[in-house]
Amino acid sequence: MAEEGEGVYVAAIDQGTTSTRFIVYDRHAKPVTSHQLEFKQHYPEAGWVEHDPMEILETVKVCMKEAVDKAKDGKYNVAAGLKAIGITNQRETTVMWSKSTGLPLYNAIVWMDARTSPVCRRLESELSGGRTHFVETCGLPISTYFSALKLLWLMENVDAVKDAVRTGDGLFGTIDTWLIWNLTGGVAGGQHVTDCSNASRTMLMNLKTLDWDKPTLDVLRISAAILPKIISNAEKIGVVADGFPLAGVPISGCLGDQHAAMLGQLCQKGEAKSTYGTGAFILLNTGEEPTQSSHGLLSTIAYKLGPTAPTNYALEGSIAIAGAAVQWLRDSLGIIQTAAEIEKLAETVPDSGGVYFVPAFNGLFAPWWRDDARGICIGITRFTNKGHIARAVLESMCFQVNDVLSSMHKDAGEAGEVKSAEGEFLLRVDGGATVNNLLMQIQVNKIFSFQDADLLGSPVIRPADIETTALGAAYAAGLAAGVWTKDQVFAAISGYAVSTSLAVKSLKLFDAEAIQSIRGHFALLGLAKSGSG
């Protein structure tokens, strides 16, 4: 039953790589209703990954309706009290569509798709700066990961795209742009916009001006006419059009998923988070000036919370395959029946038995940037069983995160990291995989054993609500709509209490004083250097 005095709500569309969800939060940023749907993954060739943009749009529509219907059952009048909707999305995934028909001209090419390797090699050989030719401007190397390369492939290989660009009928966007255009009217006046965080992942935006970089567009022969307008992360974009649930509600926030998670984790300058989802993504807020990496990381936007607000930047280490490796064990090998089973299976053995797994299914991202790398599993003997392989898969996520943390530490240095009163660097974690307590314990152990004295003993902090991506999008929308102030958000919303409910076996909870010293609503998972409770 809704409590007396409630009735103000903010919602988030969280459109991810494998599923879409719609979550509604009350004025204290507590979720009151949600709905989630998975959608089909298309693998037309080895290394290719595609989504159907129309199916994604339909999942958004269904999730909105179902979540609102559930709220009615719980006596929450969301439809009457909803003040704003925020959007967060899988980044880099590229869509081209017709502005006259509203239909996609090709399937969406997903961020992890590796088909653009030949385009990358060509550009590296043609451009004077090679792989890092655009880094100074956009912070990104030439890689299959980024939207510009996917757009070039579409323009070179899909006749419908070629024709649409030539006639002025083609529109380009990442998933946020596709959703906003449709939700705000589509062919009947939909807003063709993207936010600065998603734009920063295309390889086409100038990190300092936050606008499309004309020299880059000229070099790549991409017309600015097909590109969306770049806006901040927190401002009124438009209203939901007729034909969708919640018509008339403002769309007031938009961030790429990892940037939304940074906001959801309340990361300010010197603070970092790691999201464990399909991939894993570690971001460190570097403040109001971009930091160039010399150790294989990306310079990117953290967030910009309003048209006139300062821009926060970040260093990012992107890992292509994390939770997707667990899905591979389930769907391709049949070693487990559900993703949740991996924890119990991995706990049947004390260690990986000398088995090591590198999940380079579509190459390796940070800090290696090798799109020609492929997966490998070594150390298998007659002693090896399913438990060892399961544990090696979990360890592979943690080893990759450690590689990024090492690079991040070298790039940021002492001046770029905020530490606790005890001198510890605190790594915030979130995402669906963090419910796996064994994974989190392994991550802690790997950090403890890491050969860098400044990283030894770093605590891992898991929030009470691990879906911080959606929460970050809700924060941005609520800020723009006046539901909250920035001070309230970064104080973790008045009334949103710290949760201490996450004590698990082999992990010891920090004492109450230590918990209270951490800003926000985080439960600290415990962390003696031995890794034992």
C-alpha positions, -999 to 999 in steps of 0.1 A, spaced: 0 0 0 13 34 -9 22 55 21 4 87 29 19 118 12 33 98 -17 21 103 -52 51 118 -70 69 94 -93 98 94 -118 104 65 -142 132 51 -162 134 31 -195 165 9 -192 171 -5 -227 200 -30 -224 218 -54 -246 196 -84 -238 165 -70 -222 144 -39 -217 129 -28 -184 107 0 -171 111 10 -135 90 36 -116 105 53 -85 88 72 -57 100 106 -44 125 88 -22 140 70 -52 126 37 -41 113 14 -69 75 8 -66 69 -11 -99 88 -25 -128 85 -48 -158 113 -65 -179 114 -83 -212 142 -101 -230 144 -99 -268 161 -119 -295 198 -117 -303 207 -122 -340 240 -137 -350 240 -138 -389 277 -146 -391 306 -153 -368 314 -121 -349 282 -103 -360 256 -93 -335 223 -76 -345 190 -65 -329 157 -58 -345 150 -21 -337 112 -26 -340 113 -54 -315 132 -32 -291 106 -4 -295 78 -29 -288 95 -42 -256 96 -6 -244 59 -1 -251 50 -34 -234 72 -28 -203 57 7 -198 21 -7 -199 28 -37 -177 47 -17 -151 18 8 -148 -7 -20 -146 13 -37 -117 14 -3 -99 -24 -2 -100 -25 -35 -83 -3 -21 -56 -25 9 -52 0 33 -67 -15 58 -91 16 61 -113 -3 74 -143 -15 105 -123 17 112 -104 44 105 -129 64 137 -134 92 126 -158 107 96 -177 145 91 -181 161 69 -207 192 49 -205 205 25 -231 231 1 -245 257 24 -260 273 24 -295 246 1 -310 238 18 -343 205 23 -361 198 38 -395 161 45 -404 139 63 -428 124 96 -416 96 93 -441 84 58 -432 99 55 -397 112 20 -405 147 7 -399 169 4 -431 188 -25 -415 190 -43 -382 207 -24 -354 244 -33 -353 253 -41 -317 282 -25 -298 301 -59 -295 297 -66 -333 331 -71 -349 323 -69 -386 340 -36 -391 375 -49 -385 384 -44 -423 371 -8 -420 393 -2 -390 424 -17 -407 418 5 -437 415 37 -417 445 29 -396 466 25 -428 452 56 -445 453 81 -416 485 97 -404 477 90 -367 469 53 -373 447 37 -346 449 68 -324 442 94 -351 410 107 -335 419 102 -298 429 139 -291 395 150 -304 371 123 -292 391 103 -267 386 71 -285 408 48 -307 397 34 -340 378 2 -330 349 -20 -340 333 -9 -307 323 26 -318 293 38 -338 311 57 -365 327 25 -378 293 7 -378 278 37 -397 305 35 -423 299 -2 -428 262 5 -433 268 33 -458 292 11 -477 274 -22 -477 236 -16 -475 219 -2 -506 189 11 -487 212 31 -464 232 45 -493 200 56 -510 185 72 -479 217 92 -471 218 104 -508 182 115 -509 182 130 -474 157 105 -460 182 87 -437 185 93 -399 213 79 -378 211 73 -341 222 51 -312 193 33 -293 185 64 -272 179 84 -304 158 57 -320 136 55 -289 132 92 -283 124 99 -320 96 73 -318 83 81 -283 80 118 -292 61 113 -324 82 95 -350 72 106 -385 48 131 -370 75 153 -355 96 131 -334 127 147 -317 159 136 -334 183 141 -305 210 123 -285 227 131 -252 263 140 -248 272 107 -231 259 86 -260 274 110 -285 307 107 -269 307 70 -279 303 75 -316 339 87 -323 323 117 -339 319 142 -310 345 167 -299 349 161 -261 355 197 -253 329 214 -275 303 187 -270 293 190 -307 299 170 -338 335 174 -349 335 188 -385 371 177 -394 363 141 -383 330 141 -403 350 154 -433 376 127 -430 351 99 -427 327 115 -453 297 115 -429 270 141 -435 260 161 -404 225 161 -418 219 125 -407 231 131 -372 209 140 -342 212 172 -321 234 168 -290 218 178 -257 227 174 -220 217 145 -197 190 164 -178 166 186 -197 131 184 -211 133 167 -245 97 162 -254 66 144 -242 54 108 -248 32 108 -279 -2 94 -283 -2 57 -291 22 49 -262 14 43 -226 18 74 -204 11 98 -233 19 134 -223 45 126 -197 78 145 -203 110 127 -213 135 147 -193 167 127 -189 189 106 -211 223 89 -205 242 59 -219 240 30 -195 274 33 -180 271 70 -175 237 64 -159 253 39 -136 279 65 -126 251 89 -116 231 61 -99 262 53 -79 267 90 -71 302 90 -84 318 124 -82 354 134 -90 379 107 -80 352 80 -75 348 49 -96 323 22 -104 323 -11 -121 291 -24 -138 289 -62 -144 264 -69 -171 268 -84 -206 302 -68 -205 319 -50 -177 326 -13 -176 348 6 -151 345 44 -150 364 69 -129 350 104 -127 380 128 -135 362 161 -129 356 190 -153 386 184 -176 391 153 -198 421 131 -190 439 115 -218 450 79 -211 484 65 -219 475 30 -207 447 18 -230 417 35 -214 391 58 -230 384 94 -223 347 100 -222 318 120 -207 307 111 -172 275 133 -172 263 169 -177 233 175 -155 216 203 -174 222 226 -205 243 251 -184 257 226 -159 294 218 -159 305 187 -178 320 159 -158 344 136 -176 356 101 -170 383 75 -178 367 43 -189 379 7 -193 354 -13 -214 353 -51 -212 333 -68 -240 325 -101 -224 315 -106 -187 280 -119 -180 278 -129 -216 303 -157 -208 279 -171 -183 251 -170 -210 275 -189 -233 279 -216 -206 242 -218 -204 231 -215 -240 260 -229 -261 275 -255 -238 246 -264 -216 268 -266 -185 242 -247 -165 205 -243 -170 201 -208 -156 227 -180 -151 221 -181 -113 234 -217 -112 270 -208 -119 276 -196 -83 266 -229 -68 285 -249 -94 317 -228 -90 314 -233 -52 318 -270 -56 356 -265 -61 380 -244 -40 397 -229 -70 398 -232 -108 422 -262 -107 447 -244 -130 421 -236 -156 422 -201 -172 396 -187 -195 399 -156 -218 364 -147 -231 376 -129 -263 346 -139 -283 347 -107 -303 382 -95 -295 395 -77 -265 386 -42 -255 405 -22 -228 433 -20 -222 444 -43 -251 422 -32 -281 428 -64 -301 398 -71 -323 417 -101 -338 419 -119 -304 397 -149 -298 386 -168 -268 408 -195 -252 405 -220 -223 438 -235 -211 450 -257 -182 425 -284 -188 435 -319 -175 416 -351 -166 412 -335 -131 391 -307 -146 354 -307 -141 324 -284 -147 330 -266 -114 365 -257 -125 353 -242 -158 325 -223 -141 350 -208 -116 374 -200 -144 346 -181 -161 339 -160 -130 376 -154 -125 380 -142 -161 356 -113 -153 377 -103 -123 411 -106 -141 398 -83 -168 385 -58 -142 420 -59 -126 437 -51 -159 415 -20 -162 420 -10 -126 458 -12 -130 456 11 -161 432 34 -144 454 38 -113 484 46 -135 465 72 -156 447 89 -127 475 87 -101 472 96 -65 457 130 -73 429 116 -93 414 91 -68 393 97 -37 402 74 -8 385 67 24 398 79 58 416 46 60 435 53 27 414 28 7 402 33 -28 366 23 -29 353 4 -60 315 7 -64 299 -23 -82 265 -28 -97 247 -47 -124 229 -80 -125 260 -102 -120 268 -86 -86 241 -107 -70 267 -135 -73 284 -133 -39 312 -157 -50 320 -134 -80 322 -104 -57 344 -124 -32 367 -135 -61 369 -99 -73 379 -88 -38 406 -115 -36 420 -106 -70 423 -70 -60 440 -81 -27 465 -103 -45 471 -77 -72 508 -67 -74 502 -30 -68 506 -18 -32 482 11 -37 454 -12 -47 459 -38 -20 429 -39 4 405 -19 -18 369 -25 -6 342 -34 -30 309 -16 -24 276 -31 -35 244 -9 -34 212 -20 -19 196 -16 -53 219 -31 -79 200 -16 -108 218 17 -106 217 22 -143 179 28 -143 182 48 -110 207 71 -127 183 78 -156 156 85 -130 178 109 -111 185 128 -143 149 130 -153 138 140 -118 165 168 -117 152 183 -149 116 180 -138 123 197 -104 114 166 -84 149 167 -68 178 191 -65 213 181 -73 222 184 -36 194 160 -27 205 135 -53 241 135 -42 229 131 -6 212 99 -19 177 114 -16 165 124 19 148 94 35 166 67 14 184 49 42 216 30 41 209 -7 38 229 -32 58 210 -62 45 238 -76 23 259 -95 48 268 -129 32 288 -158 43 326 -154 40 321 -116 38 321 -94 69 301 -63 70 318 -30 79 308 -16 112 281 11 114 305 39 117 323 28 86 290 25 67 279 59 77 312 74 64 303 63 29 280 88 11 248 72 -2 227 41 3 255 15 -1 260 -17 19 297 -25 23 308 -60 16 335 -71 38 369 -74 31 397 -87 51 429 -90 31 428 -128 34 395 -126 16 379 -147 44 352 -136 68 
